[in-house]
Amino acid sequence: MKKALLAVIFAIKFTTAFAQSEAEKFRDKSLDNKYLSPVELKSKLTRYDYSKLFTVTNNAMVYGFIGDNFQRIRIKIISITKNPALPGTYNVYGKSMVKNNIDEFRGTFKITNIRKYKQTSYGVDDELKGKGIKGQYLLIGMYNLAEAETQEHAGVFKGTFSTGFYLDKSNIVHYDDIDKNADGYSNNQFVGQWASYNNKLVKRCNWGDYRIPNSQGFDIGAGEFSPNDKYLSAGWQTLRDAYRTSAVSAKAKQIENAKWWE
């Protein structure tokens, strides 16, 4: 009887794990990080305003892909405001660009967890030690961003995100760039999917600051982001050209740094 019961429990757990979406797995892996304290701080820390964390990074350093062929997508959060009526919820407006197609989107970020790192980093050679850093934290949440149905190729972005921040001695929230010069640095990691309104098209869609989460086989960079050569034709050629000392470099840099959302 006990063996049968254990078999049933195992089957349920296996089925649940197998059925988990990529976004759910990303959330669970983030929360299981051994460097994070298991103490949940959401109820204590949602009073702070985290909106500025999502608009700090130069958009040229925000990378993303959509679909299994790693087609480039560019995401720009244009405005984000804390919803005073819904604790932990933020109203978001922005734009996406795939090839030459630019769409507006509106939606929400909703905080689900806030955890503190067990140890605080003070940067290379502890250069920030004594500068009033109170602690480093990881914010995890869900996003739902809907493009207007009247737009071409419109749909909805849904998934999980994680964002690193730190508090200073005055309890002011800062984007966590303490280890920005370290190999593999990333922040604002979004994992999920884009689905057309008729659900006929459902595609993986991940993006982030400086690196893209879950981009194994595509991002082949060691210290920093670098797309695999075989995917350059999916919108990544100008990024590669921008870092070359060639005649095309200047034009490529202009394209990469253009404010395409204006």
C-alpha positions in Angstrom: 0.0 0.0 0.0 2.8 2.4 0.9 4.7 1.6 -2.3 1.6 2.3 -4.3 1.0 5.6 -2.5 4.6 6.6 -3.1 4.3 5.7 -6.7 1.2 7.9 -7.1 3.0 10.9 -5.3 6.0 10.5 -7.5 3.9 10.4 -10.6 2.0 13.6 -9.6 5.3 15.4 -8.8 6.8 14.2 -12.1 3.8 15.3 -14.1 3.7 18.7 -12.4 7.4 19.3 -13.0 7.1 18.2 -16.6 4.1 20.5 -17.2 5.8 23.5 -15.8 6.3 26.3 -18.2 9.7 27.8 -18.9 8.7 30.9 -16.9 7.6 28.8 -13.9 10.9 26.9 -14.0 12.8 30.1 -14.1 10.9 31.5 -11.1 11.5 28.3 -9.1 15.2 28.2 -10.0 15.6 31.9 -9.0 13.9 31.3 -5.6 16.1 28.2 -5.0 19.3 30.2 -5.4 21.5 29.0 -2.6 22.9 32.6 -2.2 19.4 33.9 -1.3 17.9 33.9 2.1 14.6 31.9 2.2 12.9 34.6 4.2 10.1 36.2 2.2 10.3 40.1 2.4 7.5 41.0 0.0 5.1 42.3 2.7 7.8 44.5 4.2 9.3 45.9 1.1 6.5 46.4 -1.4 6.1 49.9 0.0 9.2 51.0 -2.0 8.9 52.2 -5.5 10.8 50.0 -7.9 9.7 51.6 -11.2 13.1 53.2 -12.0 14.8 49.8 -12.0 13.3 49.1 -15.5 14.4 52.2 -17.3 18.0 52.6 -16.2 19.8 50.5 -18.9 20.7 51.9 -22.3 18.3 50.2 -24.7 21.3 49.2 -26.9 22.2 46.8 -24.1 18.8 45.2 -23.7 18.8 42.0 -25.8 15.9 39.7 -26.6 14.7 36.9 -28.8 11.4 35.6 -30.0 10.8 32.1 -31.4 12.9 29.0 -31.6 15.1 30.6 -34.4 16.2 33.3 -31.9 14.7 36.1 -34.0 15.8 39.4 -32.5 13.2 41.4 -30.6 13.8 44.8 -29.0 11.9 45.8 -26.0 11.7 49.3 -24.6 9.9 50.2 -21.3 9.0 53.8 -21.9 7.1 54.5 -18.7 6.3 52.5 -15.6 4.4 53.8 -12.5 3.5 52.2 -9.2 -0.3 51.5 -8.9 -1.4 53.2 -5.6 -4.5 51.0 -5.4 -2.8 47.6 -5.9 0.3 47.0 -3.7 3.2 45.5 -5.7 1.6 46.2 -9.1 3.1 48.6 -11.7 1.4 50.0 -14.8 3.7 49.6 -17.8 3.8 51.2 -21.3 6.4 50.4 -23.9 7.1 49.3 -27.4 8.5 46.2 -29.1 10.3 45.9 -32.5 10.7 42.7 -34.6 12.4 43.4 -37.9 10.7 46.6 -39.0 7.5 46.0 -37.2 7.0 48.3 -34.1 4.1 47.7 -31.7 3.0 49.5 -28.6 2.1 47.5 -25.5 0.4 48.2 -22.1 0.2 46.0 -19.1 1.4 45.3 -15.6 4.3 44.0 -13.6 3.2 42.3 -10.4 5.7 41.5 -7.6 5.4 38.0 -6.2 8.6 37.7 -4.1 11.4 39.7 -2.6 14.4 38.0 -1.2 17.7 39.2 0.3 21.1 37.9 -0.6 22.9 36.3 2.3 26.1 38.2 1.6 26.5 41.6 0.1 28.9 42.2 -2.8 30.9 45.4 -2.7 32.2 45.2 -6.3 35.7 44.6 -7.6 38.3 44.7 -4.8 35.5 45.8 -2.4 35.6 49.3 -3.9 32.1 50.1 -2.6 32.7 48.9 0.9 31.9 51.6 3.4 29.7 53.4 0.8 26.5 52.8 2.7 25.1 49.7 0.9 22.6 48.1 3.3 22.0 44.9 1.3 21.3 43.3 -2.1 17.9 41.9 -3.0 16.2 39.9 -5.8 12.7 41.0 -6.8 10.6 38.4 -8.7 7.3 39.0 -10.4 4.9 38.3 -13.2 4.4 40.4 -16.3 1.4 40.7 -18.7 2.0 43.1 -21.6 -0.7 43.4 -24.3 -0.2 44.9 -27.7 -3.2 46.7 -29.2 -5.3 44.3 -31.3 -5.5 46.8 -34.1 -1.7 46.6 -34.7 -0.1 44.2 -37.1 1.2 40.9 -35.7 -0.3 41.8 -32.2 -0.4 39.6 -29.2 0.4 39.4 -25.5 3.7 38.9 -23.6 3.4 36.8 -20.4 5.9 35.4 -18.0 8.2 35.8 -15.0 10.9 38.4 -14.4 13.7 38.8 -11.9 15.4 42.1 -11.0 18.3 42.8 -8.7 18.4 45.9 -6.6 20.1 47.2 -3.5 19.2 49.5 -0.6 21.5 52.2 0.7 21.7 53.4 4.3 18.8 55.8 3.6 16.6 53.0 2.3 16.8 54.3 -1.2 16.3 51.7 -4.0 19.1 51.4 -6.6 19.5 49.3 -9.7 22.0 46.6 -8.8 25.0 47.3 -11.0 27.5 46.6 -8.3 29.1 43.7 -10.2 28.4 45.2 -13.7 32.1 44.7 -14.6 32.1 41.0 -13.7 31.9 38.3 -16.4 28.3 37.2 -17.1 26.6 40.2 -15.4 22.9 40.6 -16.2 19.8 42.1 -14.7 16.1 42.6 -15.5 15.7 39.0 -16.8 12.4 38.2 -18.5 11.3 34.7 -19.3 8.0 33.8 -21.0 6.2 33.7 -24.2 4.3 35.8 -26.8 0.9 34.6 -28.0 -1.2 36.0 -30.8 -4.7 36.9 -29.8 -6.2 34.0 -31.7 -3.6 31.7 -30.0 -2.6 30.3 -33.4 1.0 31.5 -32.8 2.7 31.0 -29.4 6.5 31.7 -29.2 9.2 31.7 -26.6 10.2 35.3 -25.9 13.0 36.1 -23.4 14.9 39.3 -22.9 17.1 41.1 -20.4 19.8 43.7 -19.6 23.2 42.7 -20.9 22.4 39.0 -21.3 19.3 37.0 -22.3 18.1 34.3 -19.8 17.8 30.7 -21.0 19.7 31.4 -24.2 22.0 28.4 -24.3 23.2 27.5 -27.8 22.5 31.1 -28.9 24.5 33.3 -26.6 28.0 32.0 -27.0 29.8 34.8 -25.2 32.0 34.2 -22.2 32.3 37.5 -20.5 29.6 39.3 -22.3 26.7 38.7 -24.7 27.6 37.4 -28.2 25.1 35.8 -30.6 26.0 32.6 -32.4 27.1 33.2 -35.9 24.4 30.9 -37.4 21.7 33.3 -36.0 23.1 36.6 -37.3 20.6 36.7 -40.1 17.8 36.8 -37.5 18.4 40.4 -36.8 21.8 40.2 -35.0 24.2 41.2 -37.8 24.3 44.9 -36.9 25.2 44.1 -33.3 28.1 42.0 -34.5 29.2 44.7 -37.0 29.1 47.4 -34.4 32.0 45.9 -32.6 34.2 45.4 -35.6 36.8 47.8 -36.9 35.4 48.0 -40.4 33.7 50.4 -42.8 30.3 49.0 -41.7 31.0 49.6 -37.9 29.9 53.3 -37.8 26.6 52.6 -39.5 25.9 49.5 -37.4 26.5 51.5 -34.2 24.1 54.1 -35.4 21.4 51.5 -35.9 22.1 49.8 -32.5 21.9 53.1 -30.7 18.9 54.6 -32.5 15.9 55.6 -30.4 13.6 53.4 -32.5 10.7 53.8 -30.1 10.4 57.6 -30.6 
